[in-house]
């Protein structure tokens, strides 16, 4: 947003629309307690919000857009923007601290923006299409532009009902593998947990479960990956990945570190001197089946093998023959037995 004051009003707007995280709530509470004027400003804002009676079950205010519109109005009133272009070029822009009275004006102005957003939502927002998967469920989705999306379990994909080649925007919660069809150079944009992924025509895996890092891994083409509302995108080509959490890059650009990152989608599995414990974790995730070892030292056994489209039974059979192991299904759990490896 730009400075601490702007951040506070963003938190206030999120509090009123019930989108505030626990960490953000603590920050907002500390701000209210730091100055009586702050608490008064918040109370005034809350009263205005309650009088507006927003449809909380449907409306999600665009805080970023609303703040930018408000900020432009305030900056204009301070003389930061001049109608004379040449004079504007030579004007040094600076931000002035707000007094207690101005804070109340800010609160009222933001409320007006949010109320305007409510009106816009009720009159102009298009119908949404939402596709969700349950636990142990995966689904292939064909989008109206002929792009394909494989949706992993416990995931949700949303897009406007008027989605077409001119307006290609979706929202993802969870994990999906995208094969985006090129449409005359028009962008395809995905919003997910504070991250924005933009492509033209490419294939990639995007994992964005709540409270977990957002990770994009590119198979073909090029992907632009950035925090929502910011311009500091990283550009990733085939074989590269990036990781972000809370709109901060944990890894900007690196080679993909997991050869099985899309095994959930294509069931192509590669083990290269891989510990049996790691093998089991991957197989449980792909096949949604519990697997246990009869002895903890079996976890250190190592395997090298490649599978494509194989069933879990076929993989367990190959592993048992290769490592002189045995397995059996006991009450819904596969139990693997054999000599321990050290």
ZIBEL-V454702 format. One record per helix or strand of 3 or more residues. SS is the DSSP state (2 for helix, 1 for strand). FROM is the first residue (numbers start at 1). LEN is the number of residues. If there is no record, write none. Layout:
# ZIBEL-V454702
ss=[SS,SS]
from=[FROM,FROM]
len=[LEN,LEN]
This chain:
# ZIBEL-V454702
ss=[2,2,2,2,2,2,1,1,1,1,1,1,1,1,1,1,1,1,1,2,1,2,1,2,1,2,1,1]
from=[4,22,36,63,85,100,128,139,148,156,167,188,195,203,214,222,234,240,248,263,268,276,290,296,302,312,325,333]
len=[13,13,17,15,5,25,5,4,4,5,13,5,5,6,7,6,4,6,8,4,8,12,4,5,7,12,6,6]
